[in-house]
Amino acid sequence: MNSFKQSKQQRTKLLLMFYVNMRGHGGDAIRSRETVAGFVNSGVDISVVGLNPKEKESFPIYPVCAPGQGGWLTASVWNTVGLLQGLRAYWEQKPQVIYADTAPGSLTPALLSRLTGVPLVLEVNTPVGGCDIALYRPSEWVRLKLVQWIEQFAFRQCRLVVAASGWADLVKERYAIAEERILRCPLAVNRELFYPQDRDVARRALGIPSDWRIAIFVGGLSPWQGLEMLVDVAPQVRCVCPKTHFLIVGDGLLRESLMRRVEKLGMSEAFTFTGEIAYERVPQYIVAADVGLALFPGKRGRKGGVSALKTLNYLACGKPVIVSEMDELAETIENMGVGKMIQADSPSDLADALVNWLDRSDSGQYLCILPQLLKVRIPDWESTTLFIVSNITQLFNLEKGGIK
């Protein structure tokens, strides 16, 4: 990874555009905030157009206030008010590059790039092609076609795609984007928050019994997380390991249905649903657990095609991970012996892995193993954004004040 930090004389001017609730606690919101902080620390001059950002920052903010995220109303507000705010930012800040996420339905960054001639860099953190809409909301075919059209326009307009390896392969395959237009950039962790700590101390702080064997899931409770399968195997696991407890940290569309499913199976005492937790508190819950879960189903892409922040955060906290083969780190985790790769959508594989890892008494040994994995495979956010800035600067010849 390149070592690169800009001086005041050579500062790159970026306009960041995020179609995500920047005050939220989901993975997309976390990535947006960490990306902003990383760019600031790298010495880049930034301005931000985003949904519901903080009111006071050390850089210019052009807020787009909209209810929720992802519905027709929010998309309409973003693609109108967001465009107006983007034009205002262009006029006032004179950015050299627009850097934006690829949230489904976000037309504004590509349209702004087309209108102003400012080159567009797209960061990909989700399946492309309206995959999740097609799989989990098949009745919304009008929305799917619109999202796919917007996405095609955006990828035609962009000069560079920034993505972790799993997402990069999907983009390359669907849109036939040349490899030289793709910057493969690994996901990162916030090492100031996520690092190995004393499990017993964390449990006492959270009021968790010391003899429980805890499997934790952290993330949005969405159809593409494999949580229904987790609930279904709980009785089988508890028969072998009666002290097993499942800690579900996060909120989302499936929360109520999952809780009903748990109650129907008579497993209410085996599950805790925390609801939405502040990002800064998430590490404490992970540290209190024995094993992390990343259970992506097989229909969400292909093997090794999912790049998941939760997997890295588990590892950074020193926890082994039971991970679906869909995750890009699955084979590494399996080969290094710091977790178990399971077949996607396989209840028997999941149950066997849970019993194997939760029936151990030696989980503390992984605190010695996982920091090595962290150093080799998982950079922090600052080094990741420095890597991005270095490549953007070289690609667009910004050190000489020009655009290639």
PyMOL commands that set and color helices and strands:
alter all, ss='L'
color gray80, all
select helices_A, chain A and resi 8-10+27-41+72-93+108-116+131-136+141-157+165-175+179-181+199-206+223-225+227-240+255-264+268-270+279-288+309-316+330-336+347-358+363-377+381-395+398-400
alter helices_A, ss='H'
color red, helices_A
select strands_A, chain A and resi 13-21+45-51+61-64+97-101+120-124+160-163+182-184+213-218+244-249+271-275+291-294+321-324+339-342
alter strands_A, ss='S'
color yellow, strands_A
deselect
rebuild
show_as cartoon
